[in-house]
Amino acid sequence: MFIQTEATPNPSTLKFLPGKVVLEEGTADFREAQAAREASSLAGRLFDVPGVVGVFFGYDFVTVTKEEGPEWQHLKPALLGAIMEHFMSGQPVMASQQSIGDSEAAAVGEEFYDKEDEEIVLTIKELLDTRVRPAVAQDGGDITFRGFENGTVFLHMKGACAGCPSSTATLKHGIQNLLRHFVPEVQQVEQIS
């Protein structure tokens, strides 16, 4: 089994491509070791590597976030070993499909917007799904819609995007400009955790 790695715009996060489907649908974002161990044996194995503070699963990739201090050259062999060992074992990535929904719901919560703005929200979501999320997934992360209120779009950043030094520029210059161009009702974009 050959696992590729890619740098992300976030220097604290590295993207791993195992050459297999990681999650058929949705994403899973773990920022706490105990919750990760309960939901996913793979996430638990990755949190067992000293210095790991975050694990994110996408369709065909895993991103791992490290704390300040340890260098990737020291962490990478253990992380590659944990990923390879997991996929060679044949175990599922998630303990259950319910875990995916639970981890997303806990991290994201309910969407909020005025029912009168439903058409605007559908346009915003379509733009995010077709133009933003595929690009962000290339960098090892994900951005999901959280709400729309008084001209402000609220987004939740996950994976490599969470805590990335360039995330503010991505939000303000990239996504905000895109949404303003196609949806005149959008005035600004804000990150929500």
Secondary structure, DSSP 4 states (H G I P E B T S, - for coil): ---EEEE-SSTTEEEEE-SS-S-SSS-EEE-SHHHHHHH-HHHHHHHTSTTEEEEEE-SS-EEEEE-SSS-HHHHHHHHHHHHHHHHHHT--SSS-HHHHHHHHHHHH---EE-GGGHHHHHHHHHHIIIIIHHHHHHTTEEEEEEEEETTEEEEEEEETTTT-TTHHHIIIIIIHHHHHHH-TT--EEEE--
